[in-house]
Amino acid sequence: MIGFKVNLSWHYLVLFSPIFIGATDNPSFAFFLERQLTLYLTLALSFGVLVGVGRFFLKRNKTAPSTLLLGAAGLLATVASVLSLATLSADMPWRIASVVLLGFSEAFLMFLWLHYYMEAAAGHLFRSFAVDMMAGGVIAFLTCSFVPPLSYLVTLCMPAVATVSLIANWRTIEPVDAAAPAPAVKPPRKSILRHSLKTLLPTTVYAFVFGLLQGGFINSGIALLMAGNAVVLVGIVLAGIVIFFIPEAPETNADIDTIHRFSLLFFVLGIVGLSFLGGGGG
């Protein structure tokens, strides 16, 4: 689905590109560490709130959320992107506010896409995510290669493309009969909690360690802006290929366990490689 690929590309650009962060030789780049910390915290808190209350707001319609809600999410993401670009050289309070809005809008749009996959296309998520991840990396890399203002225009169109695609995909889903009986057998609550922790904890640890790594390198004058880095793009493609060929075994969670093992290996090798290369100039 082109929309989710574009959404992932926008996600990469928000987190790891000079388009939203500023060039390393620009005075605005001095705000890099504060900007990243604010963005990471906003993403984490926003996802936590959305996961906590999302089912309550979406349970009345278990197929498509309202078009108004989806459109509002896309509009918010576009406005947040514009404000983030417009405040690159502004005073810190304005930049902080724009980053918070950008982080929330990013989490909101991603949450709605993941809701679509869970409710409407759960059987296709595992295989398609590997392809979406690779395509998103390629689109982000190409966007970083464009000369401004073209790179800015392409970036600002991404939330709209992702939203229109999401609305179009929801409309292809048959409505669920509200009177249909719920499944008779539900997994135990402890099993669901164990699976959630098994999935979230490694991701949380990786994000925390990467944040420390990124902060450590910036203190040495090296910025890890990976969206426009060809070597990182090769790594994204390699990871996508590995995920694509991992055997699916949802009843045993073997696929998630295998992904975590590979991700730990890649993560350690990446940190070691950065140390040997001195950050590679970003």
C-alpha positions in Angstrom: 0.0 0.0 0.0 1.6 3.2 -1.2 0.1 5.2 1.7 1.8 3.2 4.5 5.1 3.3 2.6 4.8 7.1 2.3 3.8 7.3 6.0 6.9 5.3 7.0 9.0 7.6 4.8 7.6 10.7 6.5 8.4 9.0 9.8 12.0 8.5 8.8 12.3 12.1 7.7 10.8 13.5 10.9 13.2 11.5 13.0 16.4 11.4 11.0 16.7 14.0 8.3 18.1 17.5 8.0 14.8 18.5 6.3 13.1 18.7 9.7 16.2 19.1 11.9 18.3 21.5 9.9 21.7 21.3 8.3 24.6 20.5 10.6 26.3 23.8 9.7 23.2 25.8 10.5 22.9 27.6 13.8 19.5 26.0 14.4 21.3 22.6 14.6 22.5 23.5 18.1 18.9 22.6 19.2 19.4 19.0 17.9 19.6 17.2 21.2 16.7 19.0 22.8 14.7 18.5 19.7 15.2 14.8 19.5 14.6 14.3 23.3 11.3 16.3 23.0 10.3 14.3 19.9 11.0 10.9 21.4 9.1 11.7 24.6 6.2 13.1 22.7 6.0 10.0 20.5 6.2 7.7 23.5 3.5 9.5 25.5 1.2 10.0 22.5 1.3 6.3 21.6 0.7 5.4 25.2 -2.4 7.6 25.4 -3.7 6.5 22.0 -3.3 2.8 22.8 -5.0 3.4 26.1 -8.0 5.3 24.9 -8.0 4.4 21.2 -10.2 1.3 21.5 -12.8 3.3 23.5 -13.2 5.9 20.8 -13.0 3.4 17.9 -15.2 0.6 19.4 -18.4 2.0 18.0 -17.2 1.4 14.5 -15.0 -1.6 14.3 -14.3 -1.2 10.6 -13.5 2.3 9.3 -13.1 5.3 11.6 -14.9 8.3 10.3 -13.6 10.0 7.3 -13.6 13.2 9.3 -11.3 11.7 11.9 -8.9 10.4 9.3 -8.9 13.7 7.4 -8.3 15.6 10.6 -5.3 13.4 11.4 -3.8 14.1 7.9 -4.5 17.8 8.2 -2.9 18.0 11.6 0.2 16.1 10.3 0.5 18.5 7.4 0.1 21.6 9.5 2.6 20.2 12.0 5.1 19.6 9.2 4.7 23.2 7.9 5.1 24.7 11.3 8.2 22.5 12.0 9.8 23.7 8.8 8.8 27.3 9.4 10.3 27.4 13.0 13.7 25.8 12.2 15.4 29.2 13.0 12.9 30.4 15.6 13.4 30.8 19.3 13.4 27.6 21.4 9.9 27.9 22.9 8.4 28.0 19.4 10.6 25.1 18.2 9.6 23.0 21.2 5.9 23.6 20.6 6.2 22.7 16.9 8.2 19.5 17.7 5.5 18.5 20.3 2.8 19.0 17.7 4.8 17.1 15.1 5.4 14.2 17.4 1.7 13.9 18.4 0.5 14.1 14.8 3.1 11.5 13.7 1.9 9.1 16.5 -1.7 9.8 15.7 -1.4 9.0 11.9 0.7 5.9 12.6 -1.8 4.7 15.2 -4.6 5.0 12.7 -2.6 3.0 10.1 -1.8 0.3 12.6 -5.5 0.2 13.6 -6.3 -0.4 9.9 -3.8 -3.3 9.7 -5.1 -4.9 12.9 -8.8 -4.6 12.1 -8.9 -4.9 8.3 -5.7 -6.5 7.0 -4.2 -8.4 9.9 -3.3 -11.4 7.7 -1.1 -9.3 5.5 0.8 -7.2 8.0 3.8 -9.4 8.6 4.8 -9.8 4.9 3.8 -6.4 3.7 5.6 -4.5 6.6 8.9 -5.7 5.4 8.2 -4.3 1.9 6.7 -1.1 3.3 9.8 -0.6 5.5 12.2 -1.0 2.5 10.1 1.2 0.2 9.8 3.9 2.9 13.5 4.0 3.4 14.1 4.4 -0.4 11.5 7.2 -0.6 13.1 9.0 2.4 16.5 8.7 0.9 15.4 10.0 -2.5 13.6 12.9 -0.8 16.7 13.9 1.1 18.6 13.8 -2.3 16.3 16.5 -3.8 17.4 20.1 -3.7 15.2 22.5 -1.6 12.5 23.6 -2.1 11.6 20.4 -3.9 12.5 18.3 -0.9 10.3 20.4 1.3 7.3 20.2 -1.1 7.6 16.4 -1.4 7.8 16.1 2.3 4.8 18.3 3.0 2.7 16.2 0.5 3.5 12.9 2.4 0.9 13.2 5.2 -1.8 14.0 2.6 -0.9 11.0 0.4 -0.8 8.7 3.5 -4.2 10.0 4.6 -5.9 9.7 1.2 -4.6 6.2 0.8 -5.8 5.2 4.3 -9.3 6.5 3.6 -9.4 4.7 0.2 -8.2 1.4 1.8 -10.8 1.6 4.6 -13.6 2.1 2.0 -12.7 -1.3 0.4 -13.3 -3.1 3.6 -16.7 -4.8 4.1 -18.5 -3.5 7.2 -18.6 -5.8 10.2 -22.0 -6.9 11.5 -22.3 -5.4 14.9 -24.7 -8.1 15.9 -22.3 -10.9 15.0 -21.3 -13.0 18.1 -17.9 -12.5 19.5 -15.5 -15.5 19.3 -16.2 -18.1 21.9 -12.6 -18.6 22.9 -10.4 -15.7 23.9 -6.7 -15.9 24.8 -6.1 -15.5 28.6 -5.3 -12.0 29.8 -1.9 -13.1 31.1 -1.0 -14.5 27.7 -1.9 -11.2 26.0 0.0 -9.2 28.5 3.0 -11.5 28.2 3.0 -11.2 24.4 2.7 -7.4 24.6 5.6 -7.1 27.0 7.6 -9.5 24.8 7.1 -7.3 21.9 7.3 -3.8 23.5 10.2 -4.3 25.9 12.9 -4.9 23.3 11.7 -2.0 21.2 11.7 0.3 24.3 15.2 -0.8 25.2 16.5 -0.3 21.6 14.9 3.2 21.4 16.5 4.2 24.8 19.9 2.9 23.9 19.7 4.6 20.5 18.8 7.8 22.1 21.8 7.6 24.4 24.0 6.7 21.3 22.6 9.6 19.3 23.2 12.0 22.2 26.7 10.7 22.8 27.7 11.3 19.2 26.2 14.8 19.0 28.3 15.7 22.0 31.3 14.8 19.8 30.0 16.9 17.0 28.6 14.0 15.0 25.0 13.9 13.9 23.3 10.6 13.2 20.9 11.8 10.5 20.2 8.4 8.8 17.4 9.1 6.4 19.7 10.4 3.8 22.5 7.9 4.4 23.0 5.3 1.6 24.7 2.9 4.0 21.7 3.0 6.4 19.4 2.5 3.4 21.3 -0.7 2.6 20.7 -1.8 6.2 17.0 -1.1 6.0 16.7 -3.1 2.8 18.7 -6.0 4.4 16.5 -5.9 7.5 13.4 -6.0 5.3 14.6 -9.0 3.4 15.3 -10.8 6.6 11.9 -10.1 8.0 10.2 -11.1 4.7 11.8 -14.6 4.9 11.2 -15.3 8.6 8.7 -18.1 8.8 5.4 -17.0 10.3 4.2 -18.8 13.4 1.7 -16.5 15.1 0.5 -19.3 17.4 3.9 -19.6 19.0 5.2 -16.0 18.5 8.3 -17.5 16.9 8.3 -14.8 14.2 8.5 -12.0 16.8 11.2 -13.9 18.7 13.3 -14.3 15.6 12.9 -10.6 14.6 14.1 -9.6 18.1 17.1 -11.9 17.8 18.1 -10.5 14.4 17.4 -6.9 15.5 19.7 -7.4 18.6 22.5 -8.7 16.3 22.1 -5.9 13.8 21.9 -3.3 16.6 25.1 -4.4 18.3 26.9 -4.7 14.9 25.7 -1.2 14.1 26.9 0.3 17.3 30.3 -1.4 16.9 30.5 -0.2 13.3 29.7 3.4 14.3 32.5 3.3 16.9 35.0 2.1 14.4 34.0 4.6 11.8 33.7 7.5 14.2 30.0 8.0 13.3 30.7 8.2 9.6 30.0 12.0 9.5 26.3 11.3 10.1 
